[in-house]
Amino acid sequence: MYDSKLCPENIKAAIDRHVATGCPTGDFVRAVLENNLKEAFMRADNFNAPLLGHIVAYCYNEIPSPCWGSKVMVQDWREKTKTAKEEVTK
């Protein structure tokens, strides 16, 4: 069974920044957020590859579904958060 609590802290931080601000992530985290399994495995290092199930569990259980799941959803989320930040600064 996969446990979102076993997601590495640095990966959680990158995912949480994406959720909060829409900031771009590294290629590995982007592939996870885009639900691109093949790319995520290809980009994972030796530490994160065996933890991939826990990382996906973190996304599934802990972050809003509109901000991940496909390339389009990730891009839309970044645009949405960018627009929200622009509105706040006006």
Long-range contacts (C-beta under 8 A, 24 or more apart in sequence): 2-53, 2-54, 2-56, 2-57, 3-54, 3-57, 4-54, 4-57, 4-58, 4-60, 4-61, 4-62, 5-54, 6-51, 6-54, 6-57, 7-51, 7-54, 7-55, 7-57, 7-58, 8-47, 8-48, 8-51, 8-55, 11-48, 11-51, 11-55, 11-58, 12-58, 15-58, 15-59, 15-63, 16-63, 18-67, 18-68, 18-74, 18-77, 18-78, 19-63, 19-64, 19-67, 19-77, 20-81, 21-81, 21-85, 22-77, 22-78, 22-79, 22-80, 22-81, 22-82, 22-85, 23-78, 24-78, 30-74, 32-56, 32-59, 32-68, 33-59, 33-67, 33-68, 33-69, 33-74, 34-68, 34-69, 34-70, 34-71, 34-73, 34-74, 35-68, 35-69, 35-70, 36-71
